[in-house]
Amino acid sequence: MALGEAWQWTSTTHSGAKATGTTAVLVYKQHMPPKPADEELRYDQVKVRICSTTGTPITVYRRFFALIRPSGEVNTTKMVSLDPKTAFPSKDTILKPGQCTAGTIDFLGVRSEQPVLAVWGPDGAPKPAAWVISQ
């Protein structure tokens, strides 16, 4: 999918309750961490949004997001956000139908290798959703 495109999903709990919603990776950008210890380090940042549309409330958390490097390596090394006001929740957040949450997630990266995909693979998903990051 392209950045900004919403992925529509359906989830079923162990008890059989269903929920539907959308997830989107909206934007990707690179920026330098404050006072980097290594000149090659940088942050890869994605802005994401998850919405619950129908059914049982859902629990969302940033742990299900990752970046894929050109080598195929999966990067799940998330950093503390520089701006907590704009950060995606770092603790479990419950969304009722009609509610959304959005924010940024920072990953530790290297300057010489920009990721090619942002992926979201929550528990129980048949496959992860992937958004292409333009080079």
A tleap script that builds the chain and sets N, CA, C and O, in Angstrom:
source leaprc.protein.ff14SB
mol = sequence {
  NMET ALA LEU GLY GLU ALA TRP GLN TRP THR
  SER THR THR HIE SER GLY ALA LYS ALA THR
  GLY THR THR ALA VAL LEU VAL TYR LYS GLN
  HIE MET PRO PRO LYS PRO ALA ASP GLU GLU
  LEU ARG TYR ASP GLN VAL LYS VAL ARG ILE
  CYS SER THR THR GLY THR PRO ILE THR VAL
  TYR ARG ARG PHE PHE ALA LEU ILE ARG PRO
  SER GLY GLU VAL ASN THR THR LYS MET VAL
  SER LEU ASP PRO LYS THR ALA PHE PRO SER
  LYS ASP THR ILE LEU LYS PRO GLY GLN CYS
  THR ALA GLY THR ILE ASP PHE LEU GLY VAL
  ARG SER GLU GLN PRO VAL LEU ALA VAL TRP
  GLY PRO ASP GLY ALA PRO LYS PRO ALA ALA
  TRP VAL ILE SER CGLN
}
set mol.1.N position { 0.833 -1.174 0.000 }
set mol.1.CA position { 0.000 0.000 0.000 }
set mol.1.C position { 0.883 1.245 0.000 }
set mol.1.O position { 2.057 1.196 0.368 }
set mol.2.N position { 0.306 2.326 -0.409 }
set mol.2.CA position { 1.003 3.606 -0.368 }
set mol.2.C position { 0.836 4.237 1.013 }
set mol.2.O position { -0.156 3.993 1.701 }
set mol.3.N position { 1.814 5.048 1.412 }
set mol.3.CA position { 1.675 5.774 2.668 }
set mol.3.C position { 0.381 6.575 2.634 }
set mol.3.O position { 0.051 7.181 1.614 }
set mol.4.N position { -0.342 6.582 3.727 }
set mol.4.CA position { -1.609 7.292 3.802 }
set mol.4.C position { -2.812 6.428 3.517 }
set mol.4.O position { -3.930 6.782 3.893 }
set mol.5.N position { -2.610 5.300 2.859 }
set mol.5.CA position { -3.723 4.412 2.525 }
set mol.5.C position { -4.113 3.594 3.759 }
set mol.5.O position { -3.252 3.032 4.436 }
set mol.6.N position { -5.402 3.533 4.042 }
set mol.6.CA position { -5.887 2.795 5.214 }
set mol.6.C position { -6.114 1.328 4.872 }
set mol.6.O position { -6.685 0.995 3.834 }
set mol.7.N position { -5.657 0.464 5.763 }
set mol.7.CA position { -5.883 -0.969 5.644 }
set mol.7.C position { -7.084 -1.327 6.502 }
set mol.7.O position { -7.087 -1.065 7.705 }
set mol.8.N position { -8.108 -1.925 5.893 }
set mol.8.CA position { -9.299 -2.308 6.637 }
set mol.8.C position { -9.126 -3.732 7.133 }
set mol.8.O position { -8.711 -4.615 6.382 }
set mol.9.N position { -9.449 -3.952 8.404 }
set mol.9.CA position { -9.237 -5.261 9.011 }
set mol.9.C position { -10.454 -5.667 9.837 }
set mol.9.O position { -11.287 -4.845 10.216 }
set mol.10.N position { -10.518 -6.977 10.099 }
set mol.10.CA position { -11.507 -7.566 10.989 }
set mol.10.C position { -10.759 -8.438 11.969 }
set mol.10.O position { -9.847 -9.169 11.582 }
set mol.11.N position { -11.132 -8.372 13.233 }
set mol.11.CA position { -10.480 -9.148 14.273 }
set mol.11.C position { -11.528 -9.931 15.053 }
set mol.11.O position { -12.635 -9.443 15.281 }
set mol.12.N position { -11.175 -11.146 15.461 }
set mol.12.CA position { -12.045 -11.971 16.280 }
set mol.12.C position { -11.285 -12.371 17.536 }
set mol.12.O position { -10.172 -12.888 17.447 }
set mol.13.N position { -11.873 -12.138 18.702 }
set mol.13.CA position { -11.223 -12.494 19.966 }
set mol.13.C position { -11.379 -13.992 20.217 }
set mol.13.O position { -12.091 -14.687 19.491 }
set mol.14.N position { -10.706 -14.473 21.250 }
set mol.14.CA position { -10.810 -15.889 21.625 }
set mol.14.C position { -12.239 -16.261 21.992 }
set mol.14.O position { -12.641 -17.412 21.822 }
set mol.15.N position { -13.011 -15.303 22.492 }
set mol.15.CA position { -14.402 -15.575 22.874 }
set mol.15.C position { -15.360 -15.481 21.681 }
set mol.15.O position { -16.550 -15.763 21.820 }
set mol.16.N position { -14.847 -15.088 20.516 }
set mol.16.CA position { -15.675 -14.994 19.322 }
set mol.16.C position { -16.190 -13.602 19.019 }
set mol.16.O position { -16.849 -13.406 17.998 }
set mol.17.N position { -15.909 -12.621 19.880 }
set mol.17.CA position { -16.343 -11.245 19.622 }
set mol.17.C position { -15.564 -10.670 18.442 }
set mol.17.O position { -14.370 -10.930 18.295 }
set mol.18.N position { -16.235 -9.897 17.613 }
set mol.18.CA position { -15.610 -9.328 16.417 }
set mol.18.C position { -15.460 -7.822 16.536 }
set mol.18.O position { -16.219 -7.151 17.236 }
set mol.19.N position { -14.459 -7.310 15.834 }
set mol.19.CA position { -14.235 -5.869 15.731 }
set mol.19.C position { -13.719 -5.589 14.330 }
set mol.19.O position { -13.063 -6.432 13.719 }
set mol.20.N position { -14.019 -4.399 13.828 }
set mol.20.CA position { -13.464 -3.963 12.548 }
set mol.20.C position { -12.835 -2.600 12.746 }
set mol.20.O position { -13.176 -1.869 13.675 }
set mol.21.N position { -11.912 -2.270 11.857 }
set mol.21.CA position { -11.269 -0.971 11.945 }
set mol.21.C position { -10.332 -0.734 10.790 }
set mol.21.O position { -10.311 -1.484 9.814 }
set mol.22.N position { -9.553 0.327 10.918 }
set mol.22.CA position { -8.580 0.673 9.892 }
set mol.22.C position { -7.262 1.045 10.566 }
set mol.22.O position { -7.229 1.553 11.687 }
set mol.23.N position { -6.195 0.778 9.849 }
set mol.23.CA position { -4.857 1.178 10.277 }
set mol.23.C position { -4.179 1.808 9.077 }
set mol.23.O position { -4.313 1.322 7.954 }
set mol.24.N position { -3.447 2.897 9.313 }
set mol.24.CA position { -2.720 3.563 8.224 }
set mol.24.C position { -1.383 4.068 8.738 }
set mol.24.O position { -1.291 4.603 9.843 }
set mol.25.N position { -0.354 3.893 7.931 }
set mol.25.CA position { 0.919 4.581 8.140 }
set mol.25.C position { 0.826 5.801 7.246 }
set mol.25.O position { 0.783 5.683 6.021 }
set mol.26.N position { 0.794 6.972 7.862 }
set mol.26.CA position { 0.495 8.203 7.141 }
set mol.26.C position { 1.727 8.856 6.516 }
set mol.26.O position { 1.679 9.302 5.370 }
set mol.27.N position { 2.833 8.914 7.268 }
set mol.27.CA position { 4.014 9.670 6.846 }
set mol.27.C position { 5.264 8.964 7.355 }
set mol.27.O position { 5.253 8.340 8.416 }
set mol.28.N position { 6.344 9.070 6.581 }
set mol.28.CA position { 7.666 8.614 7.011 }
set mol.28.C position { 8.626 9.798 6.903 }
set mol.28.O position { 8.566 10.570 5.946 }
set mol.29.N position { 9.515 9.934 7.898 }
set mol.29.CA position { 10.583 10.922 7.775 }
set mol.29.C position { 11.785 10.462 8.585 }
set mol.29.O position { 11.672 9.616 9.473 }
set mol.30.N position { 12.932 11.035 8.263 }
set mol.30.CA position { 14.181 10.758 8.976 }
set mol.30.C position { 14.565 12.005 9.758 }
set mol.30.O position { 14.342 13.127 9.302 }
set mol.31.N position { 15.143 11.802 10.937 }
set mol.31.CA position { 15.691 12.935 11.668 }
set mol.31.C position { 16.792 12.447 12.587 }
set mol.31.O position { 16.856 11.269 12.938 }
set mol.32.N position { 17.643 13.358 12.965 }
set mol.32.CA position { 18.770 13.024 13.832 }
set mol.32.C position { 18.316 12.960 15.279 }
set mol.32.O position { 17.533 13.800 15.721 }
set mol.33.N position { 18.805 11.961 16.031 }
set mol.33.CA position { 18.504 11.941 17.460 }
set mol.33.C position { 19.218 13.086 18.162 }
set mol.33.O position { 20.229 13.581 17.663 }
set mol.34.N position { 18.713 13.511 19.304 }
set mol.34.CA position { 19.411 14.576 20.025 }
set mol.34.C position { 20.764 14.072 20.522 }
set mol.34.O position { 20.857 12.992 21.105 }
set mol.35.N position { 21.795 14.851 20.289 }
set mol.35.CA position { 23.150 14.513 20.733 }
set mol.35.C position { 23.529 13.066 20.391 }
set mol.35.O position { 23.763 12.264 21.295 }
set mol.36.N position { 23.592 12.724 19.098 }
set mol.36.CA position { 23.895 11.335 18.749 }
set mol.36.C position { 25.302 10.933 19.196 }
set mol.36.O position { 26.261 11.690 19.042 }
set mol.37.N position { 25.398 9.738 19.748 }
set mol.37.CA position { 26.699 9.206 20.162 }
set mol.37.C position { 27.483 8.736 18.938 }
set mol.37.O position { 28.709 8.634 18.980 }
set mol.38.N position { 26.777 8.455 17.860 }
set mol.38.CA position { 27.388 7.939 16.646 }
set mol.38.C position { 26.815 8.735 15.476 }
set mol.38.O position { 25.596 8.823 15.326 }
set mol.39.N position { 27.675 9.311 14.655 }
set mol.39.CA position { 27.230 10.140 13.521 }
set mol.39.C position { 26.393 9.359 12.502 }
set mol.39.O position { 25.656 9.963 11.722 }
set mol.40.N position { 26.498 8.025 12.498 }
set mol.40.CA position { 25.736 7.217 11.544 }
set mol.40.C position { 24.305 6.940 12.012 }
set mol.40.O position { 23.481 6.479 11.222 }
set mol.41.N position { 24.001 7.210 13.267 }
set mol.41.CA position { 22.665 6.939 13.788 }
set mol.41.C position { 21.683 8.022 13.382 }
set mol.41.O position { 22.050 9.186 13.217 }
set mol.42.N position { 20.437 7.623 13.226 }
set mol.42.CA position { 19.353 8.576 13.003 }
set mol.42.C position { 18.062 7.902 13.423 }
set mol.42.O position { 18.038 6.695 13.665 }
set mol.43.N position { 17.003 8.661 13.512 }
set mol.43.CA position { 15.689 8.109 13.809 }
set mol.43.C position { 14.895 8.014 12.510 }
set mol.43.O position { 14.885 8.939 11.698 }
set mol.44.N position { 14.241 6.893 12.337 }
set mol.44.CA position { 13.261 6.714 11.282 }
set mol.44.C position { 11.914 6.865 11.978 }
set mol.44.O position { 11.626 6.141 12.931 }
set mol.45.N position { 11.090 7.796 11.514 }
set mol.45.CA position { 9.829 8.085 12.192 }
set mol.45.C position { 8.657 7.849 11.257 }
set mol.45.O position { 8.667 8.275 10.102 }
set mol.46.N position { 7.648 7.163 11.777 }
set mol.46.CA position { 6.397 7.003 11.036 }
set mol.46.C position { 5.278 7.603 11.869 }
set mol.46.O position { 5.286 7.525 13.098 }
set mol.47.N position { 4.315 8.203 11.181 }
set mol.47.CA position { 3.097 8.666 11.840 }
set mol.47.C position { 2.015 7.673 11.467 }
set mol.47.O position { 1.798 7.393 10.288 }
set mol.48.N position { 1.336 7.140 12.474 }
set mol.48.CA position { 0.338 6.105 12.236 }
set mol.48.C position { -0.997 6.494 12.864 }
set mol.48.O position { -1.066 7.326 13.769 }
set mol.49.N position { -2.056 5.863 12.351 }
set mol.49.CA position { -3.407 6.077 12.895 }
set mol.49.C position { -4.136 4.733 12.885 }
set mol.49.O position { -4.118 4.014 11.886 }
set mol.50.N position { -4.776 4.403 14.006 }
set mol.50.CA position { -5.615 3.211 14.098 }
set mol.50.C position { -6.992 3.659 14.551 }
set mol.50.O position { -7.126 4.447 15.487 }
set mol.51.N position { -8.021 3.147 13.873 }
set mol.51.CA position { -9.408 3.468 14.215 }
set mol.51.C position { -10.194 2.182 14.416 }
set mol.51.O position { -10.004 1.201 13.697 }
set mol.52.N position { -11.077 2.201 15.402 }
set mol.52.CA position { -12.032 1.121 15.624 }
set mol.52.C position { -13.346 1.578 15.002 }
set mol.52.O position { -13.818 2.679 15.286 }
set mol.53.N position { -13.939 0.733 14.153 }
set mol.53.CA position { -15.170 1.166 13.493 }
set mol.53.C position { -16.413 0.467 14.031 }
set mol.53.O position { -17.437 1.119 14.238 }
set mol.54.N position { -16.351 -0.852 14.263 }
set mol.54.CA position { -17.524 -1.571 14.774 }
set mol.54.C position { -17.088 -2.693 15.706 }
set mol.54.O position { -15.929 -3.108 15.712 }
set mol.55.N position { -18.051 -3.175 16.495 }
set mol.55.CA position { -17.809 -4.369 17.302 }
set mol.55.C position { -17.261 -4.085 18.680 }
set mol.55.O position { -17.476 -3.016 19.251 }
set mol.56.N position { -16.551 -5.064 19.201 }
set mol.56.CA position { -16.004 -4.997 20.549 }
set mol.56.C position { -14.847 -3.994 20.612 }
set mol.56.O position { -14.170 -3.789 19.604 }
set mol.57.N position { -14.603 -3.371 21.753 }
set mol.57.CA position { -13.444 -2.478 21.877 }
set mol.57.C position { -12.143 -3.229 21.572 }
set mol.57.O position { -12.044 -4.436 21.790 }
set mol.58.N position { -11.161 -2.501 21.069 }
set mol.58.CA position { -9.868 -3.095 20.722 }
set mol.58.C position { -8.767 -2.454 21.568 }
set mol.58.O position { -8.911 -1.330 22.050 }
set mol.59.N position { -7.678 -3.183 21.738 }
set mol.59.CA position { -6.519 -2.657 22.434 }
set mol.59.C position { -5.420 -2.436 21.406 }
set mol.59.O position { -5.081 -3.349 20.653 }
set mol.60.N position { -4.861 -1.231 21.369 }
set mol.60.CA position { -3.785 -0.917 20.423 }
set mol.60.C position { -2.530 -0.541 21.199 }
set mol.60.O position { -2.585 -0.089 22.343 }
set mol.61.N position { -1.403 -0.744 20.537 }
set mol.61.CA position { -0.097 -0.499 21.144 }
set mol.61.C position { 0.909 -0.413 20.024 }
set mol.61.O position { 0.717 -1.045 18.985 }
set mol.62.N position { 1.959 0.336 20.192 }
set mol.62.CA position { 2.938 0.536 19.116 }
set mol.62.C position { 3.817 -0.677 18.852 }
set mol.62.O position { 4.548 -0.692 17.862 }
set mol.63.N position { 3.770 -1.700 19.712 }
set mol.63.CA position { 4.667 -2.851 19.545 }
set mol.63.C position { 4.433 -3.627 18.251 }
set mol.63.O position { 5.320 -4.366 17.824 }
set mol.64.N position { 3.291 -3.488 17.623 }
set mol.64.CA position { 2.995 -4.259 16.428 }
set mol.64.C position { 3.528 -3.618 15.140 }
set mol.64.O position { 3.328 -4.160 14.053 }
set mol.65.N position { 4.198 -2.477 15.254 }
set mol.65.CA position { 4.769 -1.806 14.082 }
set mol.65.C position { 6.257 -2.125 13.957 }
set mol.65.O position { 6.953 -2.282 14.960 }
set mol.66.N position { 6.735 -2.218 12.722 }
set mol.66.CA position { 8.158 -2.456 12.452 }
set mol.66.C position { 8.507 -1.806 11.113 }
set mol.66.O position { 7.627 -1.466 10.323 }
set mol.67.N position { 9.803 -1.643 10.876 }
set mol.67.CA position { 10.304 -1.160 9.594 }
set mol.67.C position { 11.158 -2.253 8.978 }
set mol.67.O position { 11.849 -2.989 9.683 }
set mol.68.N position { 11.107 -2.353 7.656 }
set mol.68.CA position { 11.902 -3.350 6.931 }
set mol.68.C position { 12.964 -2.616 6.126 }
set mol.68.O position { 12.659 -1.716 5.344 }
set mol.69.N position { 14.210 -3.013 6.329 }
set mol.69.CA position { 15.333 -2.411 5.602 }
set mol.69.C position { 15.494 -3.074 4.247 }
set mol.69.O position { 14.949 -4.156 4.027 }
set mol.70.N position { 16.238 -2.446 3.322 }
set mol.70.CA position { 16.441 -3.030 1.990 }
set mol.70.C position { 17.028 -4.443 2.049 }
set mol.70.O position { 16.763 -5.256 1.164 }
set mol.71.N position { 17.818 -4.742 3.078 }
set mol.71.CA position { 18.422 -6.065 3.227 }
set mol.71.C position { 17.408 -7.110 3.670 }
set mol.71.O position { 17.716 -8.302 3.680 }
set mol.72.N position { 16.193 -6.680 4.038 }
set mol.72.CA position { 15.166 -7.583 4.540 }
set mol.72.C position { 15.143 -7.654 6.059 }
set mol.72.O position { 14.249 -8.272 6.639 }
set mol.73.N position { 16.122 -7.026 6.710 }
set mol.73.CA position { 16.181 -7.026 8.171 }
set mol.73.C position { 14.989 -6.267 8.743 }
set mol.73.O position { 14.611 -5.209 8.240 }
set mol.74.N position { 14.407 -6.821 9.795 }
set mol.74.CA position { 13.257 -6.204 10.456 }
set mol.74.C position { 13.759 -5.354 11.614 }
set mol.74.O position { 14.504 -5.836 12.468 }
set mol.75.N position { 13.352 -4.093 11.643 }
set mol.75.CA position { 13.746 -3.175 12.706 }
set mol.75.C position { 12.553 -2.932 13.620 }
set mol.75.O position { 11.551 -2.340 13.218 }
set mol.76.N position { 12.680 -3.402 14.861 }
set mol.76.CA position { 11.637 -3.166 15.860 }
set mol.76.C position { 12.170 -2.326 17.020 }
set mol.76.O position { 11.508 -2.211 18.051 }
set mol.77.N position { 13.362 -1.737 16.863 }
set mol.77.CA position { 13.991 -0.958 17.925 }
set mol.77.C position { 13.355 0.424 18.002 }
set mol.77.O position { 13.743 1.347 17.286 }
set mol.78.N position { 12.376 0.543 18.883 }
set mol.78.CA position { 11.646 1.805 19.021 }
set mol.78.C position { 12.301 2.665 20.087 }
set mol.78.O position { 12.827 2.152 21.074 }
set mol.79.N position { 12.265 3.971 19.886 }
set mol.79.CA position { 12.891 4.929 20.787 }
set mol.79.C position { 11.813 5.742 21.505 }
set mol.79.O position { 10.673 5.817 21.047 }
set mol.80.N position { 12.179 6.339 22.613 }
set mol.80.CA position { 11.279 7.239 23.319 }
set mol.80.C position { 11.078 8.470 22.439 }
set mol.80.O position { 12.046 9.042 21.939 }
set mol.81.N position { 9.849 8.868 22.254 }
set mol.81.CA position { 9.539 10.001 21.390 }
set mol.81.C position { 10.113 11.300 21.944 }
set mol.81.O position { 10.133 11.523 23.154 }
set mol.82.N position { 10.575 12.143 21.041 }
set mol.82.CA position { 11.067 13.453 21.437 }
set mol.82.C position { 9.936 14.360 21.915 }
set mol.82.O position { 10.164 15.266 22.717 }
set mol.83.N position { 8.725 14.123 21.430 }
set mol.83.CA position { 7.572 14.937 21.806 }
set mol.83.C position { 6.430 14.022 22.251 }
set mol.83.O position { 5.686 13.519 21.409 }
set mol.84.N position { 6.281 13.799 23.547 }
set mol.84.CA position { 5.236 12.900 24.040 }
set mol.84.C position { 3.825 13.301 23.604 }
set mol.84.O position { 2.937 12.451 23.537 }
set mol.85.N position { 3.609 14.586 23.307 }
set mol.85.CA position { 2.282 15.041 22.895 }
set mol.85.C position { 1.893 14.499 21.526 }
set mol.85.O position { 0.706 14.333 21.247 }
set mol.86.N position { 2.871 14.220 20.668 }
set mol.86.CA position { 2.570 13.736 19.322 }
set mol.86.C position { 2.872 12.250 19.146 }
set mol.86.O position { 2.701 11.713 18.052 }
set mol.87.N position { 3.316 11.581 20.205 }
set mol.87.CA position { 3.710 10.171 20.108 }
set mol.87.C position { 2.502 9.251 20.100 }
set mol.87.O position { 1.489 9.524 20.744 }
set mol.88.N position { 2.627 8.146 19.354 }
set mol.88.CA position { 1.631 7.090 19.396 }
set mol.88.C position { 1.696 6.466 20.791 }
set mol.88.O position { 2.785 6.373 21.357 }
set mol.89.N position { 0.574 6.039 21.361 }
set mol.89.CA position { 0.599 5.506 22.727 }
set mol.89.C position { 1.641 4.392 22.911 }
set mol.89.O position { 1.745 3.472 22.101 }
set mol.90.N position { 2.402 4.508 23.995 }
set mol.90.CA position { 3.408 3.485 24.293 }
set mol.90.C position { 2.887 2.472 25.302 }
set mol.90.O position { 3.595 1.531 25.660 }
set mol.91.N position { 1.663 2.656 25.758 }
set mol.91.CA position { 0.997 1.703 26.644 }
set mol.91.C position { -0.297 1.259 25.977 }
set mol.91.O position { -0.820 1.947 25.100 }
set mol.92.N position { -0.812 0.100 26.400 }
set mol.92.CA position { -2.076 -0.378 25.851 }
set mol.92.C position { -3.135 0.716 25.922 }
set mol.92.O position { -3.332 1.339 26.965 }
set mol.93.N position { -3.818 0.942 24.792 }
set mol.93.CA position { -4.870 1.941 24.709 }
set mol.93.C position { -6.116 1.256 24.154 }
set mol.93.O position { -6.055 0.601 23.113 }
set mol.94.N position { -7.220 1.401 24.832 }
set mol.94.CA position { -8.467 0.766 24.392 }
set mol.94.C position { -9.263 1.764 23.561 }
set mol.94.O position { -9.490 2.903 23.971 }
set mol.95.N position { -9.680 1.310 22.384 }
set mol.95.CA position { -10.506 2.123 21.489 }
set mol.95.C position { -11.881 1.476 21.355 }
set mol.95.O position { -11.988 0.290 21.044 }
set mol.96.N position { -12.925 2.258 21.589 }
set mol.96.CA position { -14.289 1.812 21.370 }
set mol.96.C position { -14.651 2.140 19.928 }
set mol.96.O position { -14.002 2.987 19.315 }
set mol.97.N position { -15.682 1.482 19.364 }
set mol.97.CA position { -16.100 1.815 18.003 }
set mol.97.C position { -16.319 3.321 17.850 }
set mol.97.O position { -16.962 3.958 18.685 }
set mol.98.N position { -15.778 3.868 16.777 }
set mol.98.CA position { -15.876 5.291 16.501 }
set mol.98.C position { -14.688 6.089 17.014 }
set mol.98.O position { -14.591 7.287 16.746 }
set mol.99.N position { -13.780 5.450 17.747 }
set mol.99.CA position { -12.610 6.151 18.267 }
set mol.99.C position { -11.365 5.826 17.447 }
set mol.99.O position { -11.251 4.748 16.863 }
set mol.100.N position { -10.427 6.785 17.414 }
set mol.100.CA position { -9.144 6.619 16.728 }
set mol.100.C position { -8.027 7.118 17.638 }
set mol.100.O position { -8.264 7.911 18.550 }
set mol.101.N position { -6.827 6.653 17.386 }
set mol.101.CA position { -5.646 7.219 18.010 }
set mol.101.C position { -4.574 7.333 16.924 }
set mol.101.O position { -4.494 6.505 16.017 }
set mol.102.N position { -3.766 8.366 17.039 }
set mol.102.CA position { -2.718 8.591 16.045 }
set mol.102.C position { -1.498 9.176 16.732 }
set mol.102.O position { -1.596 9.761 17.811 }
set mol.103.N position { -0.351 9.012 16.097 }
set mol.103.CA position { 0.862 9.596 16.637 }
set mol.103.C position { 2.089 9.070 15.930 }
set mol.103.O position { 1.998 8.265 15.003 }
set mol.104.N position { 3.232 9.535 16.381 }
set mol.104.CA position { 4.492 9.156 15.760 }
set mol.104.C position { 5.173 8.044 16.551 }
set mol.104.O position { 5.027 7.939 17.768 }
set mol.105.N position { 5.927 7.214 15.818 }
set mol.105.CA position { 6.752 6.159 16.413 }
set mol.105.C position { 8.151 6.337 15.841 }
set mol.105.O position { 8.331 6.364 14.623 }
set mol.106.N position { 9.143 6.459 16.722 }
set mol.106.CA position { 10.539 6.597 16.306 }
set mol.106.C position { 11.262 5.261 16.445 }
set mol.106.O position { 11.148 4.577 17.462 }
set mol.107.N position { 12.009 4.907 15.397 }
set mol.107.CA position { 12.839 3.708 15.383 }
set mol.107.C position { 14.293 4.140 15.269 }
set mol.107.O position { 14.598 5.119 14.587 }
set mol.108.N position { 15.187 3.422 15.927 }
set mol.108.CA position { 16.609 3.696 15.768 }
set mol.108.C position { 17.055 3.128 14.434 }
set mol.108.O position { 16.848 1.945 14.163 }
set mol.109.N position { 17.664 3.955 13.599 }
set mol.109.CA position { 18.120 3.517 12.289 }
set mol.109.C position { 19.551 3.944 12.044 }
set mol.109.O position { 20.218 4.490 12.922 }
set mol.110.N position { 20.006 3.684 10.831 }
set mol.110.CA position { 21.333 4.121 10.414 }
set mol.110.C position { 21.173 5.024 9.209 }
set mol.110.O position { 20.315 4.792 8.357 }
set mol.111.N position { 21.997 6.047 9.141 }
set mol.111.CA position { 21.869 7.063 8.097 }
set mol.111.C position { 21.992 6.481 6.693 }
set mol.111.O position { 21.348 6.968 5.764 }
set mol.112.N position { 22.813 5.447 6.531 }
set mol.112.CA position { 23.107 4.923 5.197 }
set mol.112.C position { 22.031 3.990 4.645 }
set mol.112.O position { 22.127 3.570 3.492 }
set mol.113.N position { 21.010 3.654 5.435 }
set mol.113.CA position { 20.026 2.688 4.959 }
set mol.113.C position { 18.616 3.087 5.378 }
set mol.113.O position { 18.221 2.891 6.528 }
set mol.114.N position { 17.865 3.645 4.441 }
set mol.114.CA position { 16.480 4.023 4.693 }
set mol.114.C position { 15.591 2.787 4.562 }
set mol.114.O position { 15.801 1.987 3.649 }
set mol.115.N position { 14.603 2.604 5.447 }
set mol.115.CA position { 13.712 1.455 5.298 }
set mol.115.C position { 12.906 1.540 4.008 }
set mol.115.O position { 12.707 2.617 3.448 }
set mol.116.N position { 12.448 0.377 3.552 }
set mol.116.CA position { 11.652 0.314 2.322 }
set mol.116.C position { 10.177 0.045 2.602 }
set mol.116.O position { 9.317 0.332 1.769 }
set mol.117.N position { 9.890 -0.510 3.786 }
set mol.117.CA position { 8.505 -0.815 4.161 }
set mol.117.C position { 8.265 -0.494 5.628 }
set mol.117.O position { 9.158 -0.635 6.464 }
set mol.118.N position { 7.047 -0.061 5.926 }
set mol.118.CA position { 6.551 0.003 7.294 }
set mol.118.C position { 5.497 -1.087 7.382 }
set mol.118.O position { 4.647 -1.194 6.498 }
set mol.119.N position { 5.537 -1.902 8.437 }
set mol.119.CA position { 4.590 -3.006 8.551 }
set mol.119.C position { 3.870 -2.954 9.891 }
set mol.119.O position { 4.394 -2.447 10.883 }
set mol.120.N position { 2.658 -3.489 9.892 }
set mol.120.CA position { 1.845 -3.620 11.099 }
set mol.120.C position { 1.334 -5.037 11.115 }
set mol.120.O position { 0.618 -5.450 10.203 }
set mol.121.N position { 1.692 -5.791 12.142 }
set mol.121.CA position { 1.312 -7.192 12.239 }
set mol.121.C position { 0.802 -7.541 13.615 }
set mol.121.O position { 1.529 -8.151 14.399 }
set mol.122.N position { -0.433 -7.172 13.938 }
set mol.122.CA position { -0.960 -7.473 15.270 }
set mol.122.C position { -1.206 -8.968 15.451 }
set mol.122.O position { -1.320 -9.716 14.480 }
set mol.123.N position { -1.286 -9.386 16.710 }
set mol.123.CA position { -1.594 -10.780 17.020 }
set mol.123.C position { -2.883 -11.192 16.327 }
set mol.123.O position { -3.865 -10.451 16.337 }
set mol.124.N position { -2.876 -12.357 15.734 }
set mol.124.CA position { -4.075 -12.886 15.100 }
set mol.124.C position { -4.289 -12.457 13.667 }
set mol.124.O position { -5.197 -12.964 13.008 }
set mol.125.N position { -3.478 -11.533 13.159 }
set mol.125.CA position { -3.645 -11.111 11.763 }
set mol.125.C position { -3.140 -12.227 10.844 }
set mol.125.O position { -2.100 -12.822 11.125 }
set mol.126.N position { -3.862 -12.525 9.742 }
set mol.126.CA position { -3.409 -13.577 8.839 }
set mol.126.C position { -2.085 -13.224 8.152 }
set mol.126.O position { -1.307 -14.110 7.799 }
set mol.127.N position { -1.840 -11.933 7.968 }
set mol.127.CA position { -0.573 -11.459 7.401 }
set mol.127.C position { -0.437 -10.002 7.806 }
set mol.127.O position { -1.435 -9.335 8.080 }
set mol.128.N position { 0.813 -9.497 7.846 }
set mol.128.CA position { 0.983 -8.085 8.195 }
set mol.128.C position { 0.582 -7.179 7.031 }
set mol.128.O position { 0.680 -7.557 5.864 }
set mol.129.N position { 0.137 -5.995 7.375 }
set mol.129.CA position { -0.109 -4.963 6.370 }
set mol.129.C position { 1.218 -4.240 6.133 }
set mol.129.O position { 2.008 -4.072 7.062 }
set mol.130.N position { 1.462 -3.817 4.900 }
set mol.130.CA position { 2.746 -3.166 4.569 }
set mol.130.C position { 2.503 -1.922 3.735 }
set mol.130.O position { 1.671 -1.904 2.828 }
set mol.131.N position { 3.259 -0.878 4.070 }
set mol.131.CA position { 3.218 0.386 3.344 }
set mol.131.C position { 4.596 0.652 2.771 }
set mol.131.O position { 5.600 0.526 3.472 }
set mol.132.N position { 4.649 1.021 1.487 }
set mol.132.CA position { 5.914 1.276 0.793 }
set mol.132.C position { 6.436 2.651 1.162 }
set mol.132.O position { 5.709 3.644 1.114 }
set mol.133.N position { 7.720 2.693 1.532 }
set mol.133.CA position { 8.394 3.953 1.818 }
set mol.133.C position { 9.237 4.290 0.589 }
set mol.133.O position { 10.180 3.572 0.257 }
set mol.134.N position { 8.889 5.385 -0.077 }
set mol.134.CA position { 9.598 5.786 -1.299 }
set mol.134.C position { 11.042 6.138 -0.989 }
set mol.134.O position { 11.344 6.742 0.040 }
set mol.135.N position { 11.921 5.753 -1.890 }
set mol.135.CA position { 13.358 6.036 -1.714 }
set mol.135.C position { 13.716 7.377 -2.297 }
set mol.135.O position { 14.876 7.785 -2.243 }
savepdb mol mol.pdb
quit
